[in-house]
Amino acid sequence: MSFRLAADCVLLLHLAFILFALLGAAMAVWWRWIPLVHLPVAAWALFVEITGRSCPLTYLENYLRFKAGQSGYAESFVEHYLLAIIYPAGLTREIQFAIAGAVIVVNIAIYGCLFARKRFSHKREV
């Protein structure tokens, strides 16, 4: 049971990683140090999507599920609601490239807005 719980925790961590890679730039509004963490995370997500590699979290989760005696994904609450988001059916290389493009566009837009906002507020103060 503890391996299954650990696998579910890795699945949640994987979802958090994906969300942070996509939307983490928005956190820079509150914490100025976030880009130092977010940019490498977004770069890794982009690398994984473009190269078609599997994230190490996927291997860890599968290992833990194997250790838990699961041959595949059984229906726990976490798995039922999150697996389709993290591992969508019909994932192709073209979809992976689209996801990578979305990560780039969303993050450039967020950082662009933050930069423009900071620059505009700096000009108003001067």
C-alpha positions as CSV (number, residue, x, y, z in Angstrom):
1,M,0.0,0.0,0.0
2,S,2.9,2.4,0.7
3,F,4.3,2.0,-2.8
4,R,0.9,2.8,-4.3
5,L,0.6,5.9,-2.1
6,A,4.1,6.9,-3.1
7,A,3.2,6.4,-6.8
8,D,0.1,8.6,-6.3
9,C,2.3,11.3,-4.7
10,V,4.7,11.2,-7.6
11,L,1.7,11.6,-9.9
12,L,0.6,14.7,-8.0
13,L,4.2,16.0,-8.1
14,H,4.2,15.4,-11.9
15,L,1.0,17.4,-12.3
16,A,2.4,20.2,-10.1
17,F,5.6,20.2,-12.2
18,I,3.6,20.4,-15.5
19,L,1.4,23.3,-14.1
20,F,4.5,25.1,-12.8
21,A,6.3,24.7,-16.2
22,L,3.2,26.2,-18.0
23,L,2.1,28.9,-15.5
24,G,5.0,29.4,-13.1
25,A,5.9,32.7,-14.7
26,A,2.7,34.2,-13.2
27,M,4.2,33.6,-9.7
28,A,6.9,36.1,-10.5
29,V,4.4,38.8,-9.7
30,W,4.7,37.9,-6.0
31,W,8.2,36.5,-5.8
32,R,11.1,38.0,-7.8
33,W,13.2,34.9,-7.4
34,I,10.7,32.6,-9.2
35,P,12.2,33.0,-12.7
36,L,15.5,31.4,-11.3
37,V,13.5,28.3,-10.6
38,H,10.8,28.5,-13.3
39,L,13.0,29.0,-16.3
40,P,15.0,25.8,-15.9
41,V,11.8,23.9,-15.2
42,A,10.1,25.3,-18.3
43,A,13.3,24.5,-20.3
44,W,13.3,20.9,-19.1
45,A,9.6,20.6,-19.9
46,L,10.3,22.0,-23.4
47,F,13.2,19.6,-23.8
48,V,11.1,16.6,-22.8
49,E,8.3,17.5,-25.2
50,I,10.5,18.3,-28.2
51,T,12.7,15.2,-27.9
52,G,9.9,12.8,-27.1
53,R,11.6,11.6,-24.0
54,S,9.8,10.5,-20.9
55,C,10.1,12.6,-17.7
56,P,12.1,10.8,-14.9
57,L,9.0,11.2,-12.8
58,T,7.2,8.8,-15.2
59,Y,9.8,6.2,-14.7
60,L,9.7,6.7,-10.9
61,E,5.9,6.4,-10.8
62,N,5.9,3.2,-13.0
63,Y,8.6,1.7,-10.8
64,L,6.6,2.4,-7.6
65,R,3.4,1.0,-9.2
66,F,5.4,-2.1,-10.2
67,K,6.6,-2.4,-6.6
68,A,3.0,-2.0,-5.4
69,G,2.1,-5.0,-7.5
70,Q,0.1,-3.1,-10.1
71,S,0.4,-4.1,-13.7
72,G,-1.0,-0.9,-14.9
73,Y,-2.9,2.0,-13.5
74,A,-5.7,0.9,-11.2
75,E,-8.5,3.3,-10.4
76,S,-7.6,5.3,-7.3
77,F,-9.0,8.8,-6.9
78,V,-5.8,10.5,-8.0
79,E,-5.3,8.2,-11.0
80,H,-8.9,8.5,-12.1
81,Y,-8.8,12.3,-12.3
82,L,-5.2,13.1,-13.2
83,L,-3.9,10.3,-15.4
84,A,-5.8,11.5,-18.5
85,I,-4.3,15.0,-18.0
86,I,-0.7,13.9,-17.6
87,Y,-0.8,11.0,-20.0
88,P,-3.5,11.8,-22.6
89,A,-4.7,9.1,-25.0
90,G,-3.5,9.5,-28.5
91,L,-0.5,11.6,-27.6
92,T,1.5,12.1,-30.9
93,R,4.7,13.9,-31.8
94,E,2.7,16.7,-33.4
95,I,0.7,17.1,-30.1
96,Q,3.9,17.1,-28.2
97,F,5.3,19.9,-30.4
98,A,2.0,21.8,-29.9
99,I,2.4,21.4,-26.1
100,A,6.0,22.6,-26.3
101,G,4.8,25.6,-28.3
102,A,2.1,26.4,-25.8
103,V,4.7,26.3,-23.0
104,I,6.8,28.8,-24.9
105,V,4.0,31.1,-25.9
106,V,2.3,31.2,-22.5
107,N,5.6,31.9,-20.7
108,I,6.8,34.5,-23.1
109,A,3.4,36.2,-22.8
110,I,3.5,36.2,-19.0
111,Y,7.1,37.3,-18.7
112,G,6.4,40.0,-21.4
113,C,3.5,41.4,-19.4
114,L,5.5,41.4,-16.2
115,F,8.4,43.2,-18.0
116,A,6.1,45.7,-19.6
117,R,4.3,46.3,-16.3
118,K,7.6,46.8,-14.4
119,R,8.9,49.1,-17.1
120,F,5.7,51.1,-17.2
121,S,5.6,51.5,-13.4
122,H,9.2,52.5,-13.4
123,K,8.6,55.3,-16.0
124,R,5.7,56.6,-14.0
125,E,7.9,56.9,-10.9
126,V,10.5,58.9,-12.7
